[in-house]
């Protein structure tokens, strides 16, 4: 009983001595609607669509379309103490953060909002963008979608039965408190892993975000829901199909293409390892690399559009995951609503950015005999019936 009385007395003393909040909104921030960047510069940029697009990475129509999809999710009510930041301004703050990668404090000063308010807006709006767009621009592919992707890979990149290109990147972050080595990767930075499956049109079809930085590409894939669905046969993949003009080889599986970081599987092709390879193996590696570079170029487009990837992302891991997922669906949103001629494809050398790095290469493979047999069939096809004029000579 005495202990309870003492505890009550201490709590009461603390409450009496606690400093009362002097103001709800700092005097400088109270001028937001007169001097804040959204209410001045952004409104002027609406008169010039090209400058508006360079500022937000979306043109006016795309911005307004996105606002109509997320507005109700991010709107807030006024209180007796302060007026809420409207949905359009909240969206502008989040997009500006993703487009520039500037610190919370820098953008908070520009828009005349508090730093803690800025942090809350970015996380909430990024999650709302993902929730609003994912079913529209990155739905779970159906069997017919997979067939369409395979057709595109055959016509555009001369790789039959291909369902997508897979790769992963380290998204470099500030080391979280008490994280020890969980996020520490082999390049000496802290990161989370972005694993992606990309179609022949440079669009993300599947993304998995949040694996610890110490995880390799192969490990991120093995632990992902996508890999689990692939193993369980619940992805709705089409049946095996004949390679064009090579009926004698029999039906071959639908495959994904990846680099040497991934394990060779019946449904996942990786290159032959080593140098000074025989001619047929070199041809196979060339043809696989040509299809696989689609995912590399897609990452290049992503980093060129959203400069948050150009440096260390100094926000919480939860908000990092939300921002990465938001940029992926925004990438697809822009690919579907923008004239493709306005979006140049970067070369492979432009892909590596300070905040988006390659993942660990895995030495062991341990492929099954069936996986080896499937790769041999594709190798044979690319050197005979499936040859193209510009490939290396065997």
PyMOL commands that set and color helices and strands:
alter all, ss='L'
color gray80, all
select helices_A, chain A and resi 2-17+29-35+38-45+49-56+60-74+87-100+104-111+115-137+143-157+217-222+225-232+247-249+279-305+307-310+317-337+340-342+348-350+369-383
alter helices_A, ss='H'
color red, helices_A
select strands_A, chain A and resi 162-173+190-198+204-212+255-257+268-269+356-358
alter strands_A, ss='S'
color yellow, strands_A
deselect
rebuild
show_as cartoon
